[in-house]
Every structure is written in C-alpha cells, then in structure tokens.
Amino acid sequence: MQHLHMCLLCLIALAILSYFVHQRPSWVTENKGKVLGYNELQTGKPPLYIVVVCCGQRVQETLVMIKSAILFNYDEEYLKFVIFTEDGKGDEFREKLTDWRDIKPFTFDFEILPLKFPSGNEVEWRNLFKPCAAQRLFLPSLLTHVDSLLYVDTDILFLSPISDIWRFFKKFNETQMSALTPEHENENIGWYNRFARHPFYGRLGVNSGVMLMNLTRMREMKWEQHIVSIHKEYKLRIIWGDQDIINILFYYHPDKLYIMPCEYNYRPDHCMYMSICNMSHAGVKVIHGNRGYFHSDRQPLFKSIYEAMENYQLGSNANTEFLMPLHAALSVPSVKNSSCGKISSEVLKVANAVISKRYREV
C-alpha cells in the first residue's frame, strides 16, 4: 500500500510539472529575455504593436481609434496597443480597455506608459507642436524590446485590418526603416512646396499621422541623434513640429523611406477641393480626421464615420450596429452633396467586404 501511495504521489508531481512546462504563466521569458504577455502565450502569435501618444482632451478620440482597430481585426492578429499619456489619464484608458479585453479575449492587450523626453529639454520637446506629439520621435530608445511598430495619431480610424498595412514592412528594401504617405498629391495645393522654409522629402513632403517604424534599423542609424541635431538647426524654421523634423531627416536620407499609397492616410485635403487620391480598387483603408474634421461639419463625411464608430458597442453585431448606421449617415443629403461625400462608396468598400465576410462565416 505504501508503494502504491508513492506511485500516486509521483504521478501527481509529474502532472504538475507537465502543467508548468506546457502552460507557462505570463511572467515566463523567451531565451532572448523578452517578457511574454498572457495573450501572446495563449495565441502563439507575435504582437503587432500600435503606438499612440495622447495628451489634452484626446482620450475619447484615442479610444475610438483603438476600437476601430479591434473591429477590423478580421485576421485575428494579436494587437498590442502602447499608449503614452499624461499623469491622470491612465485610469480612463485602463477601465475601458480592460472591459474590451474581456469582450475580445486573446486578440489584443495594452500597455500605458508615461511621457518621457530628453533630459534637460523636456519642456521644449513636449510643446514642440501639439502637446507631447514629439514623443514618437524617441520611440527607438523608449521601446528597446520592440523591433517594428505602427505609430498613429489619435485622430485616425481604421477601415481595414491591421494586417493590411503591416504587410508593407515586407516590401522594405535593405535600407528602408519607415513608411509614410505623401503630404499632398497636387502641387497647386501643397504646403511644403509653396511655404516650407526648410528641406523636405521629395516633391511635396510626407504626412506623419500614420507611420510604420522599424525601430531596430532606426537605432542602428542613430535616429535620435539625427533628430536632436535637426531640431537644433531648424527649430526656428519649422511650423508642423515633429512632422517637419521627419521631413527634414528623410530629405537627407531618402533611401530610408518607403512611400505608401494615399488610401492608408486619407485626409480632407484629398477630397475637399477635388478628388486627388488615386485609390486602389479596395478604397480607403485608414482615414485621418486631422485639423479637427472628425468633430466639425466642414466635411461631414469625416464626422459621420467617427460618430458611427464612436456609437458602436464593441462585441455587438457590426453589420446592424455599425455598418448599417454608417450607410444611413453617409446617405444624408448634407453628406452626399459635400465635396468629400462623393467618395462615400470608397469609404465603405473595405468595411462592406470585411464585415459581410465575417457574418457569412459565422
């Protein structure tokens, strides 16, 4: 009987050991020393990092952006949102994102980090343009464990899966370390070619609201040293803060930049005077309500899309609770008859395809 008890105890011990080997807790690390998150362990997928910087009255706008990324994550990638924000705003993000994580388990996680600028010059960098927007210039040294990420402004909405824009990383050649879209498509209304008092990338400059960043390559080329040097030389001649600095850097290093099509950063400038974004057959992929267009009636198409996403309750039927209300909002005469209203069908192309396919497969 004693021998039987010993065998039973051995079997129990082996079972416990097997559990810890195959069901490692979230603090277990890989051989490279990187800490694995709970969701990453469960899914077996590496994270796609999406980074945003939020200061001032931008918490709700940031949450709507995150919701759009989760809604259109049709491929069920493991998304990791990294939010740099001011003291006192972390709890607002944490409460809502924890609720959403319960609704959509194992598909995303988040991390909230404090702002951090170069010592001795924090105030100047923090107020370079919009409050704390320049934080993204220092991501290579702040996220040393991350190889690649997608940075977006708070006033961005995804209308396609993250995996769609992420595929551009695979198109980089051996020198390219970032991807951006052009600032303009037409010289007659371009800002940089008409007004800039500093060098800028290409013919019309680039917009920095949607930015793929290979941090490993940026660290190798000493990105932040270049950034600080450019700021020191040109700070009295720049208007758009961090975007101007990025333009200056890629003016001197054009071989390090990949240019994405305009539908990955579609803005009011693309439609308010005339349609100047030659989109692919798939239509708008990422929409950017810069200069407050998500919250004004100047081009109501942008406000309608934002409000449809804001009102959508994550986890509810996306077809009846998001897509159908959006169709209705874009059919209102004030939207249809506006300059940008003419591209309503282009906005809905990916949404129609992704959401319809999702419900056909259920």
C-alpha positions in Angstrom: 0.0 0.0 0.0 2.9 2.4 0.8 4.4 1.6 -2.6 1.1 2.4 -4.2 0.9 5.8 -2.4 4.4 6.7 -3.6 3.5 5.9 -7.2 0.4 8.1 -6.9 2.4 11.0 -5.5 4.9 10.6 -8.3 2.2 10.8 -10.9 0.7 13.9 -9.3 4.1 15.5 -9.3 4.7 14.7 -12.9 1.3 16.1 -13.8 2.1 19.4 -12.0 5.5 19.6 -13.7 3.9 19.0 -17.1 1.3 21.7 -16.5 4.0 24.3 -15.8 6.1 23.2 -18.8 3.2 23.5 -21.3 1.0 26.2 -19.6 3.7 28.8 -18.7 2.4 31.8 -16.7 2.7 35.3 -18.2 6.0 36.1 -16.5 7.9 33.3 -18.3 10.5 34.7 -20.7 11.9 33.6 -24.0 15.6 32.8 -24.4 16.1 36.4 -25.7 14.9 37.8 -22.4 11.7 39.3 -23.8 8.8 39.1 -21.4 5.8 37.3 -23.0 2.3 38.6 -22.3 -0.6 36.4 -21.4 -2.3 36.8 -24.7 0.8 36.1 -26.7 1.3 32.9 -24.8 -2.3 31.9 -25.5 -2.4 32.8 -29.2 1.2 31.8 -30.1 1.3 34.9 -32.3 3.8 37.7 -32.1 2.2 41.1 -31.3 1.6 43.8 -33.9 2.4 46.9 -32.0 0.2 50.0 -32.4 1.6 53.1 -30.7 -0.3 56.3 -29.9 0.5 59.4 -27.9 -2.4 61.1 -26.1 -2.4 64.4 -24.3 -5.0 67.0 -23.6 -8.6 66.2 -24.4 -7.9 63.3 -26.7 -8.7 60.2 -24.5 -12.1 59.5 -26.2 -10.7 60.1 -29.7 -7.9 57.6 -28.9 -10.3 55.0 -27.6 -12.4 55.3 -30.8 -9.3 54.7 -32.8 -8.4 51.6 -30.8 -12.0 50.4 -31.2 -11.7 50.7 -35.0 -8.5 48.6 -35.0 -10.2 45.9 -32.9 -13.3 45.9 -35.0 -11.4 45.5 -38.3 -9.0 42.9 -36.9 -10.6 40.3 -39.2 -7.4 38.2 -39.3 -7.4 38.0 -35.5 -3.8 39.2 -35.2 -2.6 39.7 -31.7 -2.6 43.5 -31.3 -0.6 45.3 -28.7 -1.6 48.9 -28.1 1.1 51.1 -26.4 -0.3 54.4 -25.1 2.0 57.2 -24.0 0.0 59.6 -21.9 0.0 62.2 -19.1 -0.4 61.5 -15.4 -4.1 61.1 -14.5 -5.3 59.7 -17.8 -4.1 56.1 -17.4 -7.1 55.1 -15.4 -9.6 56.2 -18.1 -7.8 54.0 -20.6 -7.3 51.1 -18.3 -11.0 50.9 -17.3 -12.3 50.9 -20.9 -9.6 48.7 -22.4 -9.9 46.1 -19.7 -13.7 45.8 -20.4 -13.0 45.5 -24.1 -10.3 42.8 -23.5 -12.9 40.8 -21.6 -15.2 41.1 -24.6 -12.5 40.2 -27.1 -10.1 37.9 -25.2 -6.8 36.8 -26.7 -7.0 39.3 -29.6 -5.3 42.4 -28.0 -3.5 43.7 -25.0 -2.4 47.2 -23.9 0.3 49.0 -22.1 0.1 52.5 -20.7 3.4 54.4 -20.4 4.4 57.8 -19.0 5.7 60.5 -21.3 9.5 60.8 -21.4 11.6 63.4 -23.3 15.3 64.0 -23.4 16.5 65.3 -20.0 17.3 69.0 -19.8 15.0 69.9 -22.7 11.7 68.2 -21.7 9.5 71.4 -21.9 10.7 72.4 -25.4 10.2 68.9 -26.8 6.8 68.5 -25.1 5.5 71.7 -26.6 7.1 71.4 -30.0 3.8 71.3 -31.8 0.6 69.8 -30.3 1.1 68.8 -26.7 3.5 65.8 -26.5 3.2 64.9 -30.2 7.0 64.8 -30.4 7.1 61.8 -28.1 7.1 59.5 -31.1 10.5 60.8 -32.2 12.0 59.0 -29.3 10.3 55.6 -29.6 13.5 53.8 -30.6 15.0 54.4 -27.1 11.8 54.1 -25.2 10.7 50.7 -26.7 14.1 48.9 -26.9 12.4 45.5 -26.8 10.3 46.3 -29.9 11.5 45.6 -33.4 8.7 47.2 -35.5 5.5 49.1 -34.9 2.8 51.2 -36.4 2.5 54.7 -35.0 -0.8 56.6 -35.5 -2.1 60.0 -34.4 -5.2 59.9 -32.2 -7.4 61.2 -35.0 -7.0 58.1 -37.1 -9.7 55.4 -37.8 -9.0 52.0 -39.3 -11.3 50.9 -42.1 -9.3 47.8 -42.9 -7.4 45.1 -41.0 -4.1 46.0 -39.4 -2.5 43.2 -41.3 -3.2 45.1 -44.5 -0.9 48.0 -43.6 1.5 45.8 -41.8 2.4 43.9 -45.0 4.4 47.0 -46.2 7.2 46.0 -43.8 7.8 43.1 -46.1 8.2 45.4 -49.0 11.1 47.4 -47.4 14.4 47.0 -49.1 17.6 46.6 -47.1 17.9 50.3 -46.3 14.3 51.4 -45.6 13.3 51.8 -42.0 10.0 53.7 -42.2 6.9 54.1 -44.3 4.7 57.2 -44.8 2.2 58.6 -47.2 2.7 61.8 -49.2 1.5 65.1 -47.6 -0.1 66.1 -50.9 -0.8 64.7 -54.3 -1.2 68.0 -56.1 1.4 70.8 -56.3 -1.2 73.5 -56.6 -2.4 73.0 -53.0 0.8 71.5 -51.5 2.0 73.1 -48.2 5.7 72.2 -48.4 6.4 73.1 -52.0 4.8 76.5 -51.5 5.5 77.6 -47.9 8.2 75.5 -46.2 11.4 77.3 -45.1 13.3 74.1 -44.6 14.2 71.0 -46.7 11.5 68.3 -47.0 11.2 64.9 -48.6 10.5 64.5 -52.3 8.4 66.9 -54.3 5.6 67.5 -51.8 6.7 66.2 -48.4 5.2 63.4 -46.3 2.5 63.3 -43.7 3.4 61.7 -40.4 0.0 60.8 -39.0 0.4 57.1 -40.0 3.9 55.8 -39.7 5.4 52.3 -39.9 8.7 52.3 -38.0 11.4 49.6 -37.9 12.9 50.6 -34.6 15.8 48.2 -34.9 17.0 49.9 -38.1 16.4 53.3 -36.6 18.6 52.5 -33.6 21.3 51.3 -36.0 21.3 54.6 -37.9 21.2 56.6 -34.6 17.9 58.1 -35.4 17.5 60.1 -32.3 20.9 61.8 -32.7 19.9 63.0 -36.1 16.5 64.2 -34.7 18.2 66.3 -32.0 20.7 67.7 -34.4 17.9 68.7 -36.9 15.9 70.3 -34.2 18.8 72.3 -33.0 19.5 73.6 -36.6 16.0 74.2 -37.9 13.8 74.8 -34.8 13.2 78.4 -35.8 12.1 77.5 -39.3 9.6 74.6 -38.7 5.8 75.0 -38.4 4.5 71.5 -38.0 6.8 70.3 -35.3 7.7 66.6 -35.4 6.4 66.2 -38.9 8.7 68.9 -40.2 11.7 67.2 -38.5 10.8 63.9 -40.0 10.6 65.5 -43.4 14.0 67.1 -43.0 15.5 63.8 -41.9 14.2 62.0 -44.9 15.3 64.8 -47.2 18.8 63.9 -46.2 18.2 60.1 -46.1 15.6 59.4 -48.9 16.8 55.9 -49.3 15.5 55.0 -45.8 11.8 55.8 -46.6 9.1 53.7 -48.2 6.1 55.6 -49.6 2.7 54.1 -49.1 -0.4 54.9 -51.2 -2.7 57.8 -50.0 -5.6 55.4 -49.1 -3.6 54.4 -46.0 -3.8 58.0 -44.7 -6.8 59.5 -46.3 -7.4 63.1 -45.2 -9.8 66.0 -46.0 -7.2 67.6 -48.3 -7.7 64.6 -50.6 -11.3 65.5 -51.4 -12.3 69.0 -50.2 -11.4 70.8 -53.4 -11.2 67.9 -55.8 -10.5 64.2 -55.6 -6.8 63.9 -55.7 -6.1 60.5 -54.2 -6.0 57.8 -56.8 -7.1 54.9 -54.7 -6.8 51.2 -55.5 -10.0 49.2 -56.2 -10.3 48.5 -52.4 -10.9 52.1 -51.4 -10.0 53.9 -48.2 -8.0 51.8 -45.7 -7.2 54.3 -43.0 -8.9 57.7 -42.6 -7.4 60.7 -40.9 -9.6 63.4 -39.5 -6.8 65.9 -39.0 -7.4 69.5 -38.0 -10.5 68.5 -36.1 -12.5 67.2 -39.0 -13.9 64.3 -37.0 -15.6 66.9 -34.8 -16.8 69.6 -37.2 -19.3 69.9 -40.0 -16.9 71.4 -42.5 -16.7 68.0 -44.3 -19.5 65.9 -42.7 -18.3 62.6 -44.2 -15.5 62.6 -41.6 -17.7 63.4 -38.7 -20.3 60.7 -39.8 -17.6 58.0 -39.9 -16.3 59.0 -36.5 -19.7 59.1 -34.9 -20.7 55.7 -36.3 -17.5 54.2 -34.8 -17.9 56.0 -31.5 -21.5 54.8 -31.1 -20.7 51.2 -32.0 -20.6 49.0 -28.9 -17.7 46.5 -29.2 -19.0 42.9 -29.3 -22.4 43.8 -30.8 -23.4 42.9 -34.3 -21.1 45.0 -36.6 -23.4 44.8 -39.5 -26.5 46.1 -37.8 -24.9 48.3 -35.2 -22.0 49.9 -37.3 -22.3 49.3 -41.0 -26.0 49.9 -41.5 -26.0 53.2 -39.4 -22.9 54.3 -41.3 -24.6 53.6 -44.7 -27.6 55.7 -43.5 -25.4 58.6 -42.2 -23.5 58.8 -45.5 -26.8 58.9 -47.4 -27.9 62.1 -45.7 -28.0 64.9 -48.3 -25.7 67.2 -46.3 -23.0 64.4 -46.6 -23.8 63.2 -50.1 -23.7 66.7 -51.5 -20.5 67.8 -49.8 -17.2 67.7 -51.6 -15.9 64.7 -49.7 -19.3 63.0 -49.7 -18.6 62.0 -53.3 -16.2 59.3 -52.1 -18.6 57.7 -49.7 -18.6 54.4 -51.7 -14.8 54.3 -51.5 -15.0 54.6 -47.7 -17.4 51.7 -47.4 -15.7 49.3 -49.8 -13.4 47.5 -47.2 -16.0 47.8 -44.4 -18.6 46.1 -46.6 -16.3 43.3 -47.7 -14.7 42.6 -44.2 -17.9 42.8 -42.2 -20.1 40.9 -44.7 -17.5 38.1 -45.0 -17.3 37.9 -41.2 -21.1 37.3 -40.9 -21.2 34.9 -43.8 -18.7 32.7 -42.0 -20.5 32.7 -38.7 
